[in-house]
């Protein structure tokens, strides 16, 4: 069975358009088990109930940004080993360094093409 048939991914982004573009790309890659939430607190609640293999999160979200979400994931017993990709419009050095410090697996700068997303994901989890 291919990895794309087994992997569970959660997309976290406050912009419904961005969530839709990412989930459409995942669907085009053959990934079917995709959940999505509009913010960090909702993601944490959903992940406690049903953990995933990979979280793809926007950086700039109200209330809890992507790095704060990553920090919470890394301290949770059920979520500390989850793969994490940060998507950001401003991939400045401080954000990336902070993400790496917290255990971010990879990042992607907006705007991006579906093949960029796929390459970013495959760097973390292997060939889809």
N, C-alpha and C positions, 0 to 999 in steps of 0.2 A: 504494500500500500504506500502511495506517495505521501511525502510530508504534507503537501497541500490538503490532503484528505483527512489528516489527523490534527493539524495545528488549530489551536483556538487563539483568536486575536481580539483584543479590545481596542477600539478607536475612541480617543477622548479629545473632543474639540468643542468649544462653545459655538462655533459657526456651523450651522447645519449644512451649508454648501460644502465646506471643507470635509466634514464627516462623510457626506455623500460621495465626493470625489475619491476619497481614500477607500471607502467600502466598495465602490464600483470597480476601482483598480484591483482590489483584492479578489473580487468576484471574477474579473477577467483573468486573473492568475490561477483561478480554480480553487481559491480558498473559500469554503462555504460557512465555516463556523466563526462568524464575526459578530461581535456585540459592539454597541457604541453607547456612549453617554456624553452629555453636554458639559460636564464639569468633574473636577477631581473628587469631591465628596461622594457624588453618585457612583463614580468609578470604584472608589474604595469599597463602598457598600456592596456593589455587584460582584467585585472580585473576592470578597470574603465569602459570599454565597457560592460562587462558581469561578474558581481561579482559571486563568488563561496561561498560555505559553509566552505570549508577547503583548505588550502594551505599546501602542503608537499614540503619542500624546502631543498636542499643541503646547507650545511654551506659554504664550500670552493668553491667559484665561482669567476672568474675574474670580475673586475669592481665594482660589488656590491655583498657582501657576504650575506648569509642567514639572519644574524642579522640586517644588514642594510636594507634588504628587509622588514623584520618584523617591523622595526622602521617606515619605510615609510607607511606600511599598517596601523599601529596603529594611524597615524596622518591623514589618508584620511577619509573623511566623509563617503564614500560608502564602505570602507574596514576595518574600525576600529574594527568591531565585527567579522571578519573572524577568524575561527579556524586556528591555525598555529602549524605545527609539523616540527621541525628541524631535519635533518638527517646529522650526522657528523661521520667522521672517528676518530676524536679525541675529545671525549666527556669530555674535561677537565673542572674542576670546574668553572673556570673563564667564559668560553663560556656559560655553562648552567646557571650560576647565571645572566649573562648579558641578556640571552634570557628570563629568568623569569622576570627580571626587565622590559623588553620591552613588556611582555605579551604573551610569548610563552606558548602554551597549553600543549605541550609534546615534547619529543625528542626521537630519536632512534639512537643507535650507529651502524655504519657499521662494519663488515658485519652483515646482519640480514636475518632471514628466513621469508617467507610470513606470517606465523602465528604470528611472532613478530610484523610485520607491522599492521596486523589486530588488534591485542590487543592494540597497540599504538593508532590507529585510533578510536577504540571503546571506549577507555578511554576519548576521546575528544567529540565524537559526539553521542555515544550510539551504541547499537547493530545493526550491518549491516544486 
